[in-house]
Amino acid sequence: MQPYKDGKWAKQILAMRQADGLWGNFHTLSRPVPGRSYTTEQAIRRLWFLGYTAEDDVIQTVLERMEQCLRGERAIDTYYEKKHDWPFFEKLMLAAWLRIFDPQNLAALDIAFQWAEIVEKAFSSGSYSREDDEAAFMEWKKRRPRSGFESGFGMFYHAALLAGVLSPKTETLFLDYYLSRPEGMFYIYDKPLNRPPEVFACRETSRWLAAMEVLSRYQQAGEKLAFAADWLLDCRCKDGQWDFGEKAKDDIYFPLSDRWDKNSRVADSTFRVTRFLQTLNQMGTV
């Protein structure tokens, strides 16, 4: 494993923490803006790709705060969007991140199983049904869905939240649904996931792989994402390594190394693809 946790990018982010161990407001998954502070969500996403886990004190502090918010003991911040049922969206968002770092977190699992009931009903006909989805939501919340995140299950947050809590049949349908959605996975990639990018060495490939990494947490990922593994293996350089190219640098997924010359870029690219393939191998494919 490369020593990315101790590199300058991690140190830079850690130096921006506020006194409470967070980075200010939580929500923003857009690309960080040069010269501006990270949001907490941007910071923990970046630290995750740099190798930080729930065992690291800096992450544990954020997870504890998120869990307090789910239990109604403390607010995560003062941010609020009027167009959504913001407390409801916060629970989805925070539970998803808790499950990324701590899949067995009880507070997050409680939220996950609530959403899983809606997903099971939405796919009960053998494919996604918006009518069944909305009916199940109305039964749950006693109102119609009024925001994009409340129906359709197209977000990064839904995909991150629901790994391991769906029945095998529904998980199959759910993964097929995500892979074939024309809009991709909202917040991460905006094209169908079952069609790899036309060119490997580009930023688009890094974003596509980010969505694949989210789906790789599902039990059936080994089978469903075998096409992605095959494509990545076909895209190796002659020396058997990978190179996403200079333009893949986005301060989210790359760079991992302190410098990003050709050698370190290839090392970063190879590390990330290898980690993904190893995850699929554990699920029984590569």
Secondary structure, 3 states (H helix, E strand, C coil): CCCHHHCHHHHHHHCCCCCCCCCCCCCCCCCCCCCCCCCHHHHHHHHHHCCCCCCCHHHHHHHHHHHHHHCCCCCCCCCCCCCCCHHHHHHHHHHHHHHHHCCCCHHHHHHHHHHHHHHHHHCCCCCCCHHHHHHHHHHHHCCCCCCHHHCCCCEHHHHHHCCCCCCHHHHHHHHHHHHHCCCCEECCECCCCCCCCCCCCCHHHHHHHHHHHHHCCCCCHHHHCHHHHHHHHHCCCCCCCCCCCHHHCCCCCCCCCCCCCHHHHHHHHHHHHHHHHHHHHHCCCC
